[in-house]
Amino acid sequence: MFTGIIEEIGIVERIEHAGPAAQLTVRAARVLEDVKNGDSICTNGVCLTVVRFTKESFTADVMPETLRYSNLGGLKQGSPVNLERAMSAQGRFGGHMVSGHIDGVGVIRSLRQEGNATWMTVSPPAALMRYVIQKGSIAMDGTSLTVAQLEESAFSVSIIPVTKDETILLKKRVGDQVNLECDLVGKYVERLLQFGPVGAGDSASEKHGSLNMDFLKENGFA
């Protein structure tokens, strides 16, 4: 689990494609301070497992499913990437719950400056718009952001200077891709609503019946 608060910008040393899969090596510093094999490092929003490391870099395998649903396949030597270690139980939860499992890739539609902030408008895959809500959270290339404006087929975020300086988001241009992970809560609620009662004799089912919109409204969730 991650928080969407980027720790540093890494640089791709190499990406080696082997059929539909790949292996990625990233030069870094801060995320390597306590690294060990098997650790998770969120890379442009994708949870990757460290398979080996040195004092200056880490290497991770990238499976075909990840390449299909993210922008990692478009990386090349010298590409900058957002990096975050897995959340520490002793750390502050500064962003929101980020799993590192990408839902899809969005395209930057526009960028404009307003005072000290930069507005970025992104068009996601149509199927993801149902999970994007006004003032809700969304992770873009692993960065925890708040949805500031909603349109029928796009959403906008307002990026503050510290996010500009410490992530790769504003190094991108109109037409570039960003990895998107929607807020976990909405996806879980949608999945639960697809099912009826848990089963005959189940105490929760007997007490509440099926989980549906009427139940959620009665209990203050909708």
DONULUM-368463 format. One record per residue (C-alpha): residue number from 1; residue in three letters; z, y, x. Coordinates in steps of 0.05 Angstrom, whole numbers, padded with zeros to 5 digits. Example, Ala and Ser with C-alpha at 12.3 -4.5 7.8 and 13.67 -1.06 7.14 Angstrom:
<site><nr>1</nr><rest>ALA</rest><w>00156</w><v>-00090</v><u>00246</u></site>
<site><nr>2</nr><rest>SER</rest><w>00143</w><v>-00021</v><u>00273</u></site>
end
This chain:
<site><nr>1</nr><rest>MET</rest><w>00000</w><v>00000</v><u>00000</u></site>
<site><nr>2</nr><rest>PHE</rest><w>-00017</w><v>00071</v><u>00023</u></site>
<site><nr>3</nr><rest>THR</rest><w>-00001</w><v>00142</v><u>00001</u></site>
<site><nr>4</nr><rest>GLY</rest><w>-00067</w><v>00178</v><u>00013</u></site>
<site><nr>5</nr><rest>ILE</rest><w>-00036</w><v>00224</v><u>00065</u></site>
<site><nr>6</nr><rest>ILE</rest><w>-00083</w><v>00219</v><u>00125</u></site>
<site><nr>7</nr><rest>GLU</rest><w>-00049</w><v>00211</v><u>00192</u></site>
<site><nr>8</nr><rest>GLU</rest><w>-00107</w><v>00224</v><u>00238</u></site>
<site><nr>9</nr><rest>ILE</rest><w>-00182</w><v>00225</v><u>00245</u></site>
<site><nr>10</nr><rest>GLY</rest><w>-00209</w><v>00166</v><u>00285</u></site>
<site><nr>11</nr><rest>ILE</rest><w>-00277</w><v>00158</v><u>00318</u></site>
<site><nr>12</nr><rest>VAL</rest><w>-00321</w><v>00097</v><u>00310</u></site>
<site><nr>13</nr><rest>GLU</rest><w>-00332</w><v>00065</v><u>00378</u></site>
<site><nr>14</nr><rest>ARG</rest><w>-00379</w><v>00012</v><u>00350</u></site>
<site><nr>15</nr><rest>ILE</rest><w>-00399</w><v>-00025</v><u>00287</u></site>
<site><nr>16</nr><rest>GLU</rest><w>-00431</w><v>-00093</v><u>00296</u></site>
<site><nr>17</nr><rest>HIS</rest><w>-00468</w><v>-00123</v><u>00237</u></site>
<site><nr>18</nr><rest>ALA</rest><w>-00472</w><v>-00198</v><u>00231</u></site>
<site><nr>19</nr><rest>GLY</rest><w>-00513</w><v>-00216</v><u>00170</u></site>
<site><nr>20</nr><rest>PRO</rest><w>-00479</w><v>-00187</v><u>00108</u></site>
<site><nr>21</nr><rest>ALA</rest><w>-00413</w><v>-00175</v><u>00146</u></site>
<site><nr>22</nr><rest>ALA</rest><w>-00392</w><v>-00129</v><u>00202</u></site>
<site><nr>23</nr><rest>GLN</rest><w>-00338</w><v>-00115</v><u>00254</u></site>
<site><nr>24</nr><rest>LEU</rest><w>-00313</w><v>-00044</v><u>00264</u></site>
<site><nr>25</nr><rest>THR</rest><w>-00278</w><v>-00015</v><u>00325</u></site>
<site><nr>26</nr><rest>VAL</rest><w>-00245</w><v>00053</v><u>00318</u></site>
<site><nr>27</nr><rest>ARG</rest><w>-00215</w><v>00097</v><u>00372</u></site>
<site><nr>28</nr><rest>ALA</rest><w>-00148</w><v>00125</v><u>00351</u></site>
<site><nr>29</nr><rest>ALA</rest><w>-00079</w><v>00146</v><u>00375</u></site>
<site><nr>30</nr><rest>ARG</rest><w>-00025</w><v>00157</v><u>00324</u></site>
<site><nr>31</nr><rest>VAL</rest><w>-00039</w><v>00096</v><u>00281</u></site>
<site><nr>32</nr><rest>LEU</rest><w>-00035</w><v>00053</v><u>00344</u></site>
<site><nr>33</nr><rest>GLU</rest><w>00036</w><v>00073</v><u>00362</u></site>
<site><nr>34</nr><rest>ASP</rest><w>00068</w><v>00011</v><u>00331</u></site>
<site><nr>35</nr><rest>VAL</rest><w>00006</w><v>-00030</v><u>00314</u></site>
<site><nr>36</nr><rest>LYS</rest><w>00004</w><v>-00106</v><u>00317</u></site>
<site><nr>37</nr><rest>ASN</rest><w>-00048</w><v>-00158</v><u>00297</u></site>
<site><nr>38</nr><rest>GLY</rest><w>-00048</w><v>-00168</v><u>00221</u></site>
<site><nr>39</nr><rest>ASP</rest><w>-00028</w><v>-00096</v><u>00206</u></site>
<site><nr>40</nr><rest>SER</rest><w>-00066</w><v>-00057</v><u>00153</u></site>
<site><nr>41</nr><rest>ILE</rest><w>-00099</w><v>00009</v><u>00169</u></site>
<site><nr>42</nr><rest>CYS</rest><w>-00133</w><v>00048</v><u>00114</u></site>
<site><nr>43</nr><rest>THR</rest><w>-00201</w><v>00070</v><u>00141</u></site>
<site><nr>44</nr><rest>ASN</rest><w>-00239</w><v>00120</v><u>00098</u></site>
<site><nr>45</nr><rest>GLY</rest><w>-00198</w><v>00092</v><u>00041</u></site>
<site><nr>46</nr><rest>VAL</rest><w>-00212</w><v>00019</v><u>00056</u></site>
<site><nr>47</nr><rest>CYS</rest><w>-00154</w><v>-00027</v><u>00073</u></site>
<site><nr>48</nr><rest>LEU</rest><w>-00174</w><v>-00062</v><u>00138</u></site>
<site><nr>49</nr><rest>THR</rest><w>-00135</w><v>-00115</v><u>00176</u></site>
<site><nr>50</nr><rest>VAL</rest><w>-00127</w><v>-00106</v><u>00251</u></site>
<site><nr>51</nr><rest>VAL</rest><w>-00153</w><v>-00168</v><u>00288</u></site>
<site><nr>52</nr><rest>ARG</rest><w>-00144</w><v>-00140</v><u>00358</u></site>
<site><nr>53</nr><rest>PHE</rest><w>-00126</w><v>-00074</v><u>00391</u></site>
<site><nr>54</nr><rest>THR</rest><w>-00119</w><v>-00037</v><u>00456</u></site>
<site><nr>55</nr><rest>LYS</rest><w>-00080</w><v>00025</v><u>00475</u></site>
<site><nr>56</nr><rest>GLU</rest><w>-00139</w><v>00067</v><u>00450</u></site>
<site><nr>57</nr><rest>SER</rest><w>-00173</w><v>00029</v><u>00393</u></site>
<site><nr>58</nr><rest>PHE</rest><w>-00167</w><v>-00025</v><u>00340</u></site>
<site><nr>59</nr><rest>THR</rest><w>-00218</w><v>-00074</v><u>00313</u></site>
<site><nr>60</nr><rest>ALA</rest><w>-00224</w><v>-00101</v><u>00242</u></site>
<site><nr>61</nr><rest>ASP</rest><w>-00271</w><v>-00148</v><u>00206</u></site>
<site><nr>62</nr><rest>VAL</rest><w>-00308</w><v>-00119</v><u>00146</u></site>
<site><nr>63</nr><rest>MET</rest><w>-00329</w><v>-00170</v><u>00094</u></site>
<site><nr>64</nr><rest>PRO</rest><w>-00393</w><v>-00165</v><u>00053</u></site>
<site><nr>65</nr><rest>GLU</rest><w>-00356</w><v>-00145</v><u>-00011</u></site>
<site><nr>66</nr><rest>THR</rest><w>-00327</w><v>-00084</v><u>00026</u></site>
<site><nr>67</nr><rest>LEU</rest><w>-00396</w><v>-00063</v><u>00051</u></site>
<site><nr>68</nr><rest>ARG</rest><w>-00424</w><v>-00068</v><u>-00020</u></site>
<site><nr>69</nr><rest>TYR</rest><w>-00371</w><v>-00023</v><u>-00051</u></site>
<site><nr>70</nr><rest>SER</rest><w>-00358</w><v>00028</v><u>00004</u></site>
<site><nr>71</nr><rest>ASN</rest><w>-00392</w><v>00074</v><u>00053</u></site>
<site><nr>72</nr><rest>LEU</rest><w>-00369</w><v>00036</v><u>00115</u></site>
<site><nr>73</nr><rest>GLY</rest><w>-00437</w><v>00004</v><u>00124</u></site>
<site><nr>74</nr><rest>GLY</rest><w>-00466</w><v>00073</v><u>00138</u></site>
<site><nr>75</nr><rest>LEU</rest><w>-00419</w><v>00088</v><u>00196</u></site>
<site><nr>76</nr><rest>LYS</rest><w>-00447</w><v>00091</v><u>00266</u></site>
<site><nr>77</nr><rest>GLN</rest><w>-00420</w><v>00103</v><u>00336</u></site>
<site><nr>78</nr><rest>GLY</rest><w>-00386</w><v>00171</v><u>00337</u></site>
<site><nr>79</nr><rest>SER</rest><w>-00374</w><v>00175</v><u>00262</u></site>
<site><nr>80</nr><rest>PRO</rest><w>-00306</w><v>00205</v><u>00245</u></site>
<site><nr>81</nr><rest>VAL</rest><w>-00261</w><v>00166</v><u>00196</u></site>
<site><nr>82</nr><rest>ASN</rest><w>-00196</w><v>00181</v><u>00160</u></site>
<site><nr>83</nr><rest>LEU</rest><w>-00139</w><v>00136</v><u>00181</u></site>
<site><nr>84</nr><rest>GLU</rest><w>-00072</w><v>00119</v><u>00151</u></site>
<site><nr>85</nr><rest>ARG</rest><w>-00023</w><v>00063</v><u>00167</u></site>
<site><nr>86</nr><rest>ALA</rest><w>00009</w><v>00022</v><u>00111</u></site>
<site><nr>87</nr><rest>MET</rest><w>00066</w><v>00058</v><u>00076</u></site>
<site><nr>88</nr><rest>SER</rest><w>00134</w><v>00052</v><u>00109</u></site>
<site><nr>89</nr><rest>ALA</rest><w>00195</w><v>00037</v><u>00066</u></site>
<site><nr>90</nr><rest>GLN</rest><w>00231</w><v>00092</v><u>00105</u></site>
<site><nr>91</nr><rest>GLY</rest><w>00175</w><v>00143</v><u>00097</u></site>
<site><nr>92</nr><rest>ARG</rest><w>00164</w><v>00197</v><u>00044</u></site>
<site><nr>93</nr><rest>PHE</rest><w>00116</w><v>00182</v><u>-00012</u></site>
<site><nr>94</nr><rest>GLY</rest><w>00075</w><v>00245</v><u>-00006</u></site>
<site><nr>95</nr><rest>GLY</rest><w>00012</w><v>00226</v><u>-00043</u></site>
<site><nr>96</nr><rest>HIS</rest><w>00002</w><v>00172</v><u>-00096</u></site>
<site><nr>97</nr><rest>MET</rest><w>-00003</w><v>00096</v><u>-00097</u></site>
<site><nr>98</nr><rest>VAL</rest><w>-00067</w><v>00077</v><u>-00060</u></site>
<site><nr>99</nr><rest>SER</rest><w>-00085</w><v>00004</v><u>-00051</u></site>
<site><nr>100</nr><rest>GLY</rest><w>-00144</w><v>00012</v><u>-00004</u></site>
<site><nr>101</nr><rest>HIS</rest><w>-00189</w><v>-00026</v><u>-00053</u></site>
<site><nr>102</nr><rest>ILE</rest><w>-00250</w><v>00017</v><u>-00065</u></site>
<site><nr>103</nr><rest>ASP</rest><w>-00276</w><v>00022</v><u>-00137</u></site>
<site><nr>104</nr><rest>GLY</rest><w>-00343</w><v>00053</v><u>-00118</u></site>
<site><nr>105</nr><rest>VAL</rest><w>-00380</w><v>00107</v><u>-00079</u></site>
<site><nr>106</nr><rest>GLY</rest><w>-00389</w><v>00178</v><u>-00105</u></site>
<site><nr>107</nr><rest>VAL</rest><w>-00439</w><v>00230</v><u>-00083</u></site>
<site><nr>108</nr><rest>ILE</rest><w>-00419</w><v>00302</v><u>-00065</u></site>
<site><nr>109</nr><rest>ARG</rest><w>-00456</w><v>00347</v><u>-00114</u></site>
<site><nr>110</nr><rest>SER</rest><w>-00432</w><v>00416</v><u>-00092</u></site>
<site><nr>111</nr><rest>LEU</rest><w>-00384</w><v>00454</v><u>-00046</u></site>
<site><nr>112</nr><rest>ARG</rest><w>-00360</w><v>00525</v><u>-00057</u></site>
<site><nr>113</nr><rest>GLN</rest><w>-00305</w><v>00568</v><u>-00027</u></site>
<site><nr>114</nr><rest>GLU</rest><w>-00251</w><v>00602</v><u>-00069</u></site>
<site><nr>115</nr><rest>GLY</rest><w>-00200</w><v>00640</v><u>-00028</u></site>
<site><nr>116</nr><rest>ASN</rest><w>-00166</w><v>00591</v><u>00019</u></site>
<site><nr>117</nr><rest>ALA</rest><w>-00191</w><v>00530</v><u>-00021</u></site>
<site><nr>118</nr><rest>THR</rest><w>-00257</w><v>00493</v><u>-00023</u></site>
<site><nr>119</nr><rest>TRP</rest><w>-00282</w><v>00464</v><u>-00088</u></site>
<site><nr>120</nr><rest>MET</rest><w>-00317</w><v>00397</v><u>-00082</u></site>
<site><nr>121</nr><rest>THR</rest><w>-00354</w><v>00367</v><u>-00141</u></site>
<site><nr>122</nr><rest>VAL</rest><w>-00369</w><v>00293</v><u>-00139</u></site>
<site><nr>123</nr><rest>SER</rest><w>-00412</w><v>00248</v><u>-00183</u></site>
<site><nr>124</nr><rest>PRO</rest><w>-00381</w><v>00178</v><u>-00186</u></site>
<site><nr>125</nr><rest>PRO</rest><w>-00413</w><v>00115</v><u>-00214</u></site>
<site><nr>126</nr><rest>ALA</rest><w>-00415</w><v>00124</v><u>-00290</u></site>
<site><nr>127</nr><rest>ALA</rest><w>-00368</w><v>00065</v><u>-00302</u></site>
<site><nr>128</nr><rest>LEU</rest><w>-00312</w><v>00100</v><u>-00263</u></site>
<site><nr>129</nr><rest>MET</rest><w>-00310</w><v>00165</v><u>-00304</u></site>
<site><nr>130</nr><rest>ARG</rest><w>-00264</w><v>00131</v><u>-00355</u></site>
<site><nr>131</nr><rest>TYR</rest><w>-00209</w><v>00127</v><u>-00302</u></site>
<site><nr>132</nr><rest>VAL</rest><w>-00214</w><v>00199</v><u>-00279</u></site>
<site><nr>133</nr><rest>ILE</rest><w>-00167</w><v>00245</v><u>-00318</u></site>
<site><nr>134</nr><rest>GLN</rest><w>-00152</w><v>00319</v><u>-00315</u></site>
<site><nr>135</nr><rest>LYS</rest><w>-00095</w><v>00332</v><u>-00265</u></site>
<site><nr>136</nr><rest>GLY</rest><w>-00094</w><v>00258</v><u>-00248</u></site>
<site><nr>137</nr><rest>SER</rest><w>-00097</w><v>00229</v><u>-00178</u></site>
<site><nr>138</nr><rest>ILE</rest><w>-00157</w><v>00201</v><u>-00142</u></site>
<site><nr>139</nr><rest>ALA</rest><w>-00167</w><v>00178</v><u>-00070</u></site>
<site><nr>140</nr><rest>MET</rest><w>-00230</w><v>00202</v><u>-00035</u></site>
<site><nr>141</nr><rest>ASP</rest><w>-00244</w><v>00170</v><u>00032</u></site>
<site><nr>142</nr><rest>GLY</rest><w>-00170</w><v>00151</v><u>00029</u></site>
<site><nr>143</nr><rest>THR</rest><w>-00146</w><v>00222</v><u>00016</u></site>
<site><nr>144</nr><rest>SER</rest><w>-00099</w><v>00232</v><u>-00043</u></site>
<site><nr>145</nr><rest>LEU</rest><w>-00127</w><v>00289</v><u>-00086</u></site>
<site><nr>146</nr><rest>THR</rest><w>-00115</w><v>00318</v><u>-00155</u></site>
<site><nr>147</nr><rest>VAL</rest><w>-00172</w><v>00322</v><u>-00205</u></site>
<site><nr>148</nr><rest>ALA</rest><w>-00177</w><v>00397</v><u>-00221</u></site>
<site><nr>149</nr><rest>GLN</rest><w>-00238</w><v>00397</v><u>-00267</u></site>
<site><nr>150</nr><rest>LEU</rest><w>-00275</w><v>00346</v><u>-00308</u></site>
<site><nr>151</nr><rest>GLU</rest><w>-00347</w><v>00344</v><u>-00331</u></site>
<site><nr>152</nr><rest>GLU</rest><w>-00384</w><v>00291</v><u>-00370</u></site>
<site><nr>153</nr><rest>SER</rest><w>-00410</w><v>00256</v><u>-00308</u></site>
<site><nr>154</nr><rest>ALA</rest><w>-00373</w><v>00290</v><u>-00250</u></site>
<site><nr>155</nr><rest>PHE</rest><w>-00305</w><v>00316</v><u>-00228</u></site>
<site><nr>156</nr><rest>SER</rest><w>-00281</w><v>00370</v><u>-00181</u></site>
<site><nr>157</nr><rest>VAL</rest><w>-00223</w><v>00375</v><u>-00132</u></site>
<site><nr>158</nr><rest>SER</rest><w>-00195</w><v>00436</v><u>-00097</u></site>
<site><nr>159</nr><rest>ILE</rest><w>-00184</w><v>00423</v><u>-00023</u></site>
<site><nr>160</nr><rest>ILE</rest><w>-00130</w><v>00462</v><u>00014</u></site>
<site><nr>161</nr><rest>PRO</rest><w>-00136</w><v>00483</v><u>00087</u></site>
<site><nr>162</nr><rest>VAL</rest><w>-00090</w><v>00429</v><u>00115</u></site>
<site><nr>163</nr><rest>THR</rest><w>-00133</w><v>00376</v><u>00082</u></site>
<site><nr>164</nr><rest>LYS</rest><w>-00195</w><v>00409</v><u>00111</u></site>
<site><nr>165</nr><rest>ASP</rest><w>-00165</w><v>00408</v><u>00181</u></site>
<site><nr>166</nr><rest>GLU</rest><w>-00134</w><v>00338</v><u>00180</u></site>
<site><nr>167</nr><rest>THR</rest><w>-00187</w><v>00297</v><u>00143</u></site>
<site><nr>168</nr><rest>ILE</rest><w>-00262</w><v>00287</v><u>00147</u></site>
<site><nr>169</nr><rest>LEU</rest><w>-00276</w><v>00309</v><u>00075</u></site>
<site><nr>170</nr><rest>LEU</rest><w>-00303</w><v>00379</v><u>00091</u></site>
<site><nr>171</nr><rest>LYS</rest><w>-00342</w><v>00353</v><u>00150</u></site>
<site><nr>172</nr><rest>LYS</rest><w>-00388</w><v>00324</v><u>00097</u></site>
<site><nr>173</nr><rest>ARG</rest><w>-00446</w><v>00359</v><u>00062</u></site>
<site><nr>174</nr><rest>VAL</rest><w>-00478</w><v>00359</v><u>-00006</u></site>
<site><nr>175</nr><rest>GLY</rest><w>-00510</w><v>00291</v><u>-00017</u></site>
<site><nr>176</nr><rest>ASP</rest><w>-00462</w><v>00253</v><u>00028</u></site>
<site><nr>177</nr><rest>GLN</rest><w>-00422</w><v>00194</v><u>00001</u></site>
<site><nr>178</nr><rest>VAL</rest><w>-00347</w><v>00187</v><u>-00008</u></site>
<site><nr>179</nr><rest>ASN</rest><w>-00306</w><v>00124</v><u>-00022</u></site>
<site><nr>180</nr><rest>LEU</rest><w>-00269</w><v>00129</v><u>-00088</u></site>
<site><nr>181</nr><rest>GLU</rest><w>-00207</w><v>00093</v><u>-00111</u></site>
<site><nr>182</nr><rest>CYS</rest><w>-00182</w><v>00111</v><u>-00181</u></site>
<site><nr>183</nr><rest>ASP</rest><w>-00109</w><v>00113</v><u>-00200</u></site>
<site><nr>184</nr><rest>LEU</rest><w>-00080</w><v>00043</v><u>-00207</u></site>
<site><nr>185</nr><rest>VAL</rest><w>-00042</w><v>00056</v><u>-00271</u></site>
<site><nr>186</nr><rest>GLY</rest><w>-00102</w><v>00067</v><u>-00316</u></site>
<site><nr>187</nr><rest>LYS</rest><w>-00136</w><v>00004</v><u>-00292</u></site>
<site><nr>188</nr><rest>TYR</rest><w>-00075</w><v>-00039</v><u>-00305</u></site>
<site><nr>189</nr><rest>VAL</rest><w>-00066</w><v>-00009</v><u>-00375</u></site>
<site><nr>190</nr><rest>GLU</rest><w>-00139</w><v>-00022</v><u>-00392</u></site>
<site><nr>191</nr><rest>ARG</rest><w>-00134</w><v>-00094</v><u>-00369</u></site>
<site><nr>192</nr><rest>LEU</rest><w>-00071</w><v>-00107</v><u>-00409</u></site>
<site><nr>193</nr><rest>LEU</rest><w>-00103</w><v>-00078</v><u>-00472</u></site>
<site><nr>194</nr><rest>GLN</rest><w>-00158</w><v>-00131</v><u>-00468</u></site>
<site><nr>195</nr><rest>PHE</rest><w>-00108</w><v>-00185</v><u>-00486</u></site>
<site><nr>196</nr><rest>GLY</rest><w>-00069</w><v>-00203</v><u>-00548</u></site>
<site><nr>197</nr><rest>PRO</rest><w>00002</w><v>-00230</v><u>-00552</u></site>
<site><nr>198</nr><rest>VAL</rest><w>00028</w><v>-00266</v><u>-00491</u></site>
<site><nr>199</nr><rest>GLY</rest><w>00038</w><v>-00330</v><u>-00530</u></site>
<site><nr>200</nr><rest>ALA</rest><w>00076</w><v>-00364</v><u>-00586</u></site>
<site><nr>201</nr><rest>GLY</rest><w>00150</w><v>-00368</v><u>-00573</u></site>
<site><nr>202</nr><rest>ASP</rest><w>00148</w><v>-00315</v><u>-00518</u></site>
<site><nr>203</nr><rest>SER</rest><w>00207</w><v>-00268</v><u>-00528</u></site>
<site><nr>204</nr><rest>ALA</rest><w>00168</w><v>-00205</v><u>-00507</u></site>
<site><nr>205</nr><rest>SER</rest><w>00112</w><v>-00223</v><u>-00554</u></site>
<site><nr>206</nr><rest>GLU</rest><w>00159</w><v>-00236</v><u>-00613</u></site>
<site><nr>207</nr><rest>LYS</rest><w>00193</w><v>-00170</v><u>-00601</u></site>
<site><nr>208</nr><rest>HIS</rest><w>00134</w><v>-00125</v><u>-00590</u></site>
<site><nr>209</nr><rest>GLY</rest><w>00072</w><v>-00163</v><u>-00613</u></site>
<site><nr>210</nr><rest>SER</rest><w>00008</w><v>-00148</v><u>-00575</u></site>
<site><nr>211</nr><rest>LEU</rest><w>00002</w><v>-00090</v><u>-00528</u></site>
<site><nr>212</nr><rest>ASN</rest><w>-00046</w><v>-00041</v><u>-00561</u></site>
<site><nr>213</nr><rest>MET</rest><w>-00056</w><v>00034</v><u>-00570</u></site>
<site><nr>214</nr><rest>ASP</rest><w>-00011</w><v>00036</v><u>-00632</u></site>
<site><nr>215</nr><rest>PHE</rest><w>00046</w><v>00005</v><u>-00591</u></site>
<site><nr>216</nr><rest>LEU</rest><w>00035</w><v>00054</v><u>-00534</u></site>
<site><nr>217</nr><rest>LYS</rest><w>00035</w><v>00114</v><u>-00581</u></site>
<site><nr>218</nr><rest>GLU</rest><w>00098</w><v>00090</v><u>-00616</u></site>
<site><nr>219</nr><rest>ASN</rest><w>00132</w><v>00087</v><u>-00549</u></site>
<site><nr>220</nr><rest>GLY</rest><w>00109</w><v>00153</v><u>-00522</u></site>
<site><nr>221</nr><rest>PHE</rest><w>00055</w><v>00129</v><u>-00473</u></site>
<site><nr>222</nr><rest>ALA</rest><w>-00007</w><v>00158</v><u>-00508</u></site>
end
